[in-house]
Amino acid sequence: MALEFTDGNFEDLVLKSDKPVIVDFWAVWCGPCRIVGPIVQELGDEYGDKVLVGKLDVDHNPQTAMKFGIRNIPTILYFKNGEVVDKQVGAVPKAVLAKKLEALL
């Protein structure tokens, strides 16, 4: 299940997590985001308690998007120990996202 990250909970849920975290930066009006969203959800379901998987709506949470320099969406950031360790911009197949996730485990 994908969590909903916000400006208010990002530090506690993502930066302080003891698990790897995938954050999907998206917006309602973004067509490619509607392709990536279900894939991110599937990864959350498949990897269960090994990782945290969530989405952050850039329109409603501009501070976090700006802090991480999100200029294009969808952008997926991979965090480990509170640091960005990988990034994917744009819609890509599930296998690409899963491979990046596997590298964190």
N, C-alpha and C positions, 0 to 999 in steps of 0.2 A: 504494500500500500504506500502511495506517495504522500508525504507530509506536505503541509502548506507552510513554507517559510515566509517570514515577514521581516521588515526592518526591526521590529520589536523583539522577535525571538531568534534572529539569525545567529547572534553571538553564542547564546546558550545552546542551541540545537546543532549548529554547524561547527563553529570555531572551537567549542569546548568538547566536542564529541570524541569519545575514545574509539569510535569506529570510523572507517572511511565513509565519506558522504558525497553523494552526487546531487548537484543542484541544477535544475532545469530553469533557466531564466526565460520567461515567455510572456506573451500578452494575448488577450482574447482575440484581437483583430488580426493576428499573425497566422497566415495560412500554413507555412511550414511547421509552426509550433503545434498545430493540430495533428500533424503527422508524427512528430517526435513525442508528444505527450503520452499517447498510449504505450509507446515503446518504453518510456521511462517507468510508467506504471508497471509494466510486465517485469522489468528488471527488479523493481522493488518487491514484487510478489515472489519472484524466483530466488532472490538472494536473501530474503527474509531478514533474520536478525544479524546477518554478517555485516550489513551496511545500512546506512540511513539514506533514503531516497526521497527527494522532495522537489517541489516547484516553487518558484518565486515570481509573482506577477510584477513585471517591471513598471507598469503604469501605477500600481498601488504602493510600490515599495522602491521609490527612486533612489533613496539614500544608499541602499545596499548595491543596487545596480551600478550607481555612479562610483562607489568605492572600489568595485572590481572592474571598472572600465568596460562595462557591457555596452557595446555600440550596435551590435547586430544580434537579432534573435531568430531562432532559438540559439542560445549558447548554453552549453553544459560545462560546468566546472566540477572537477574532481578534487576533493579535499582529503587530506590525511594529516592528522595531528594539527589541525587548525590552519594548514597551509594549502594553497592551490598547488596541486602537483600535476594536473593535466587539464586539457581544455578541448572542447569540440564545438565548432561554430557551424550552424546550418544543419539541415536534415540529412541524416546518414542512416544506413541500415543498422538494425539492432546488433548485428555481429560486431560492428565497429565499436559501439558503446560498451558492449559486454567485454570485449578484449581489453579495453582501457580499464574497466572495472576489475577484471581478473588480475591485472598488474598490481592493483592496490592490496589484494588479499594475501 
